[in-house]
């Protein structure tokens, strides 16, 4: 193409591919169905024509034309957290399949920042907003979040929430409570009788669900856990490390410290080793989430595999795919892993 030649237009692409302009637009821009728009043969013809003519889609033009950016806002608590990072990877892969981009925002687990971020999103005109932050039992905080999400929904964004909540939007959940119960039962059946639990803040729904399920599993085997041996702290390596101090006077009495995240388990193990407590010879430490590298360095590590990467695809299916139910919930399954072996429910 010479310097004086005009850039190829969508009409040029459609003409070369032998399709209508709207069909060419859907094939290249995707609509909400992304690469599922049109037949594979039609998309191939249009894409080949676009390459031959040197035509590329302008995201800015699409946003101006449709009044909405071809982006999804994904809100997490902490971008450095393994769970958040894995969910981000999953939603990015799912978004690529649909021809949209992902704008990641982090609340840093700050409730005021969470509200401010949601308010800022109003001007960004995203196709959807996916919330993957920890929901809480704080009624005022949850009401404030719901109010902001309602405004975004009224402005045209589709809303999806990841994790158990009472916000009233399409939701992707995982059976934390049931998986925790199964893991506890398996550990008890292996001969353990004295347990402590280390989990996230007692205001967070996920922390409470995991502790509640684990306690139910132990109760089913006739085992009770002293309230002093249930420690709520940050869902992090440092939180697990500090939790050991609250248990320090009773460590000799314990068979298992059940951490409700693998990151917390790392902190627990680190502090126990500093104190000269052999792991798992004297105390077994278990986790939740299944960070793959932990299994590599700790053969026989017990945890729960949560399908973190699947959250993104499920959330975008609810937010963007045709036929999604406005009140739908997608429930994913977590798999307990006992001493390196997945537990299969009876």
N, C-alpha and C positions, 0 to 999 in steps of 0.2 A: 504494500500500500504506500503510495507516494505521500510526501508531507502535506500536499494540498488536498488529498482525498479525505472525505468525511469519515468519521468513525462509523463502524457498523451499528445499526440499530436493531432493536428487537424485531421490527418488521422484516428486516433483511434476513435475520436468522430464521424466522417463521417461513419466509418465502423459499429459502434454500432447503429447509427441512420438509417442506410440503405440508405444513400444518397451519392452523389459525394462530393469530397473535396471542389470544388468551391461552391456548394450549402450550405454546412456546414459553409463555410467562410462567405457567404452573410448573412446567418441567424444569425450568432453571431456578425459579424462586421457591418452589416447593409448596406454597400454601402452608397450612398447618401440618400437612401430612409428609412434607419433605420429600425424600426420595421415593416415597410410595405414590406420589402424584403421577397419574398417567401410567400407561403400560411401559414395561422395560424397553420395548422396541421403539416407542415414541420418544422416550427420554434419551435413548441412545442417538437417535437421528438428530434431535434438537441439540444435544451436547456436542455432537460432531460438527454440526453446522456452526455453532458458536465458536468452536476452536478454529475452524477453517477461516472464519471471518474475523477472528481476533476480538470477538465480543465478550465482555464480562459484565456481570451484574453489578450495579451500584447499590450497596446497602443504604447509602444516604438517600438516594432517589427513591428506593422502596419505602423507606420510613416516611418521606415526605408524601409520597403517593398514597400510602395506606394510613398515614397518621399514626403509625405505631412501628417502633423499631423491631427488627427481626432478631430480637434477643429475649433471653429468659434471665431474670434476676434470681440468683441462688444465694440464700442467706444462711450462713453457718456461724457457729460460735467462735471457733478458733481454727484458722487455716492451717496451723501447724499440727493439729491433732490428727492422729492416724485415721480415725473414723471419718472426720470431715474431708481429709485429703482423698480418701477412697471414694466417698460419695461424689466429690467434685469430679474425679476421673470418670465415674459412671455417668453422671449427667452430661458431661462434655461429649462422651461417646454417643449417647442417645441424641443429643442436640445436633451433632454432626449428621446423623442419619436423617434428621428432619430439616436440614438446611438452615438451622438457626445457631446463634452464638450464645454463650453464657457469660453473664456479668456476675462475678462472685463478690459478695459483700460479707464482712465479718463483724459481728456484734461485740467481740471480745468478752462475751458473757456478761455484758453490761446492759441492764434493762433500759436505762435512759438512752444509751446509744442505739439500742434496738428500735425504739420508737422513732428516734431521729432519722435512722436509716430508712424506715418505712415511709416516713413523710417525704424524704428526698426522692424516693422512687417515683413519686407522682409525676415529676417532670421528665422522667426518662422514658416513659411510654413503652414499657416492655410488654411482650405478648403474654407473659405469665410471670408470676412471682412464686417461687418455691421456698417455703420456710423449713429449714432443717436445724433449728436451734432447739435447745432443751426447753420443753414446756414445763410449767410449774403449777404448784397448788396455790399460788398467790392470785386471788380472784381479781384484785385491782389491776395487777400487771397483765393478766390474760385478757381482761376487758379492754385495756388500752391497746393491746396488740390487735384484738379483733376489730376494734373501731378503725384502726389504720388500714387493715386488710379489707374491710368493707368499702372504704373510700377507694382503694386501688381497684377493687372489683367493679365498683360503680363507674370508674373511669375506663373500664374495658379490659383490664388485665384479668387473666384466669389465675385463681389462687389454689395452691396445693400445699398441704402441711405434711411433713414427714415426722412420724412418731405419734404416740397416743396423745390425744388432746380433746378439749371440749369447745374448740373454736367454731365448729360447724361448717368447715370447708372439706372438699375432697381430701382424703388422707391416705397415706401409705404407712402401714404399721408393720411391726414384727412381734412375734409372740415371746417377748422377753420373759414374762412371768412363767410361762409353761416351760421354756427351755431351762431357766434357772432351777425350777423344781426338779426337772429330770436330772440335771447335773448333781444336785444335792442328794437325790435318792441314790444315784450311782456311787457317789463318794461314801455315803453311809453304808451301802451294800458292800463296799470294799473293806469295811472294818473300821472306818473312822467314826469317832464318837464326840470329840470335843472340837467345836468350831468357833471361829470368829469371822465376822464379815466386815469388809471395808468397801464403802460405796461413796457415790457422789453426794452433793448436798441434799438434805432431807426435804428440800422444797421442790426438787426436780422429779418429775413423774417417772422418768427412766430409772433413776436411782431407787425410787420406792418400789417400782415394779420388780426390779431384779432382786432386791432384798426380800420383798414379800414372797416371791416365788421360791427363792432358796429356803426361806424359813418354812414354807409350806411343805417342801420336799423333806426337810429334816423332821418336821412334825409327823409326817406320814410314817417315819421310821422310829418314832418315839423319842426324838431328840429335840431338846429345847436349847435356845441360845440366850445366855444372859444379856440383858440390855447393855451392860458395860462392854460387851464384846461385839457390839454393832457400832462401827465408827463411820460417821458421815463427814467427808472432807471434799476437797476438789477432785474432780474426775481427771487426774493427771498422775504422772510419775511422782511428782513432788508431794501430791496429796497422799499417795500410798506410802511414801517414805515417812511422812510425818505421822501417819496413822499408827505405825508400829510403836511410837512412843506412848500412845494411849493404852497399848496392850502389853507394854514391856514387862510389867510386874507379873503378868499371867502367862507369859510365853511358854513356860515349862508345862503348863496345863493343856496346851493346844495340840491338836493333831493337824488341823487345817486352818489356814487363813484364806478365806474366799474373797478375792478382790473382784469387784464388779466391773472392771475393765482391765484389759491386758496392760495398759499403760500404768495403772495403779499397781498391778502385780509386779511390774519391774521395780517400782519404788519400794514395795514391801520386801522383795528379795534382796535388793541392794542394802537396805538397812539391817535386815536379819544377818546378812553376811558380815557386815561391819561389827555386829554384836557377837559374832562367832557362833551363830546358830546355823547348823548345816541344813541346806535345802536340797532335796526334800527328805533327807534322812531323819531329821528331828521334826520339822514342820513342813507339810506340803502347802504350796501356794498355788492357787488356781486363779484363772482370769475370766474374761468375757470379751468378745469381739473377734478373737482369733487373728492376731497379728502373725503372719506366716513365719517371720524370722524367729519368733519365740520358739516355735516348734523345732526349728533348726538347732538352736543352742540349748534347748531344754527338752530332750526327748522324753516323751511320756507326759508332757504338760497337759493339764486339763483346762478346758476353756469352753466357750460357746462360739460357734461360727455364725456370725450375723452377716447376711447377704448385703453388705454395705453398697457394693457397686450396683446392685440391682435396684436400689432405691431411685437412682436417677432415671432409669428407663421407665420404671413404674410411675414416677411422678410426672414425667413428660407425657406418658400415655394418657394420664388423667387430664393433663392441662391442655394438650394440643391435638390429640387424635380425634377423628370423627366418631361420634356416638358415645363419647365419654359422659357418664352420668354425673350431674352436678353434686350429687350427694354420695358418690361412690367411695368405698374404702377398699384398697388393695392390701391384703394381709400376706406378708411374706413369712417364710419359715426359718427359724434359727435352729441350728443343729448342735446339741451338746457333744463335746469331745472329751471322753474319759480316758486319761492316760494314753492319749494319742489315737484313740479309736472312736470314731463317730458312734453315738448311741442311736439305735433304731428303736422308736417307740413300739411297745408290745401291741 
